[in-house]
Amino acid sequence: GRYYTPADCYRLEVGRYKEAEAFLAKSVPTYNAANVFQRATFLDFVHNVGAAAFSGSTMRRKLLAGDVIGACHENEKWVYGTINKVKTVLPGLLTRRGANSDLCANGL
């Protein structure tokens, strides 16, 4: 029942985003050379899925191999959640990951 203003959200999340960005810069040497849409996609992924999942992901392997566009499209695979103890595709994640993937691969 609590309402969070944009300022509240920023205050609560800014530290986590900074940690994720520092992790990406250390984990993927070419991270800072990526365009803004690519960095945002990878940052969003680490922030929401976690550094451990990213570390073992095909997304990271493709980035390290220089296949940035392939890494962008790996985002589309992370659309599952659990509802009533059943692993299922979550429509919201399907939309979000697809949009992030498109921005990452193609920009605006």
C-alpha positions as CSV (number, residue, x, y, z in Angstrom):
1,G,0.0,0.0,0.0
2,R,3.0,2.3,-0.2
3,Y,3.3,4.9,-2.9
4,Y,6.8,5.6,-4.3
5,T,7.6,8.8,-6.1
6,P,10.1,8.9,-8.9
7,A,12.6,10.5,-6.4
8,D,12.0,7.6,-4.0
9,C,12.6,5.1,-6.7
10,Y,15.8,6.8,-7.8
11,R,17.1,7.0,-4.2
12,L,16.3,3.3,-3.6
13,E,17.8,2.0,-6.9
14,V,20.7,4.3,-7.8
15,G,23.2,2.3,-5.7
16,R,22.2,-0.9,-7.3
17,Y,22.6,0.5,-10.8
18,K,26.0,1.9,-10.0
19,E,27.1,-1.5,-8.7
20,A,25.8,-3.2,-11.8
21,E,27.6,-0.7,-14.0
22,A,30.9,-1.1,-12.2
23,F,30.4,-4.9,-12.5
24,L,29.8,-4.7,-16.3
25,A,32.8,-2.4,-16.8
26,K,35.0,-4.9,-15.0
27,S,33.3,-8.1,-16.4
28,V,33.2,-6.9,-20.1
29,P,36.2,-4.8,-21.2
30,T,34.3,-3.5,-24.2
31,Y,31.3,-2.4,-22.2
32,N,32.1,1.3,-22.2
33,A,32.7,1.2,-26.0
34,A,29.1,0.0,-26.6
35,N,26.5,2.6,-27.6
36,V,24.0,4.0,-25.1
37,F,21.2,1.6,-26.0
38,Q,23.5,-1.4,-25.7
39,R,24.9,-0.3,-22.3
40,A,21.3,0.4,-21.1
41,T,20.2,-3.1,-22.1
42,F,23.1,-4.9,-20.5
43,L,22.8,-2.7,-17.4
44,D,19.0,-3.4,-17.1
45,F,19.7,-7.1,-17.5
46,V,22.3,-7.2,-14.7
47,H,20.2,-5.0,-12.5
48,N,17.1,-7.2,-12.8
49,V,18.5,-10.7,-13.4
50,G,21.8,-10.4,-11.4
51,A,25.5,-10.5,-11.9
52,A,25.7,-14.2,-11.3
53,A,23.2,-15.0,-14.1
54,F,25.0,-12.6,-16.4
55,S,28.4,-14.1,-15.6
56,G,27.3,-17.5,-16.8
57,S,25.2,-16.3,-19.7
58,T,25.5,-16.7,-23.4
59,M,24.9,-12.9,-23.5
60,R,28.3,-12.3,-21.8
61,R,30.0,-15.0,-23.8
62,K,28.8,-13.3,-27.0
63,L,29.9,-9.9,-25.8
64,L,33.4,-11.2,-24.9
65,A,33.6,-12.7,-28.4
66,G,32.7,-9.4,-30.0
67,D,29.2,-10.4,-31.1
68,V,27.4,-7.4,-29.6
69,I,24.3,-7.8,-31.8
70,G,24.1,-11.5,-30.9
71,A,24.4,-10.5,-27.2
72,C,21.5,-8.0,-27.6
73,H,19.3,-10.8,-28.9
74,E,20.1,-13.1,-26.0
75,N,18.0,-10.7,-23.9
76,E,14.9,-12.1,-25.6
77,K,15.4,-15.5,-23.9
78,W,15.0,-14.2,-20.4
79,V,11.2,-14.1,-20.3
80,Y,10.3,-16.8,-17.8
81,G,8.9,-16.5,-14.3
82,T,7.1,-18.7,-11.9
83,I,3.4,-18.6,-11.4
84,N,1.8,-21.0,-8.9
85,K,5.1,-23.0,-8.9
86,V,5.0,-23.3,-12.7
87,K,7.7,-21.9,-15.0
88,T,6.0,-19.8,-17.6
89,V,6.5,-17.0,-20.1
90,L,5.5,-13.7,-18.5
91,P,3.9,-11.4,-21.1
92,G,5.3,-8.3,-19.5
93,L,8.9,-9.7,-19.7
94,L,8.3,-10.8,-23.2
95,T,7.4,-7.3,-24.2
96,R,10.1,-5.6,-22.2
97,R,12.9,-8.0,-23.3
98,G,11.9,-7.7,-26.9
99,A,11.9,-3.9,-26.8
100,N,15.3,-3.9,-25.0
101,S,16.7,-6.3,-27.6
102,D,15.4,-4.2,-30.5
103,L,16.9,-1.0,-29.0
104,C,20.1,-2.7,-28.2
105,A,20.5,-4.2,-31.7
106,N,19.1,-1.3,-33.8
107,G,18.9,1.9,-31.7
108,L,16.0,4.2,-32.4
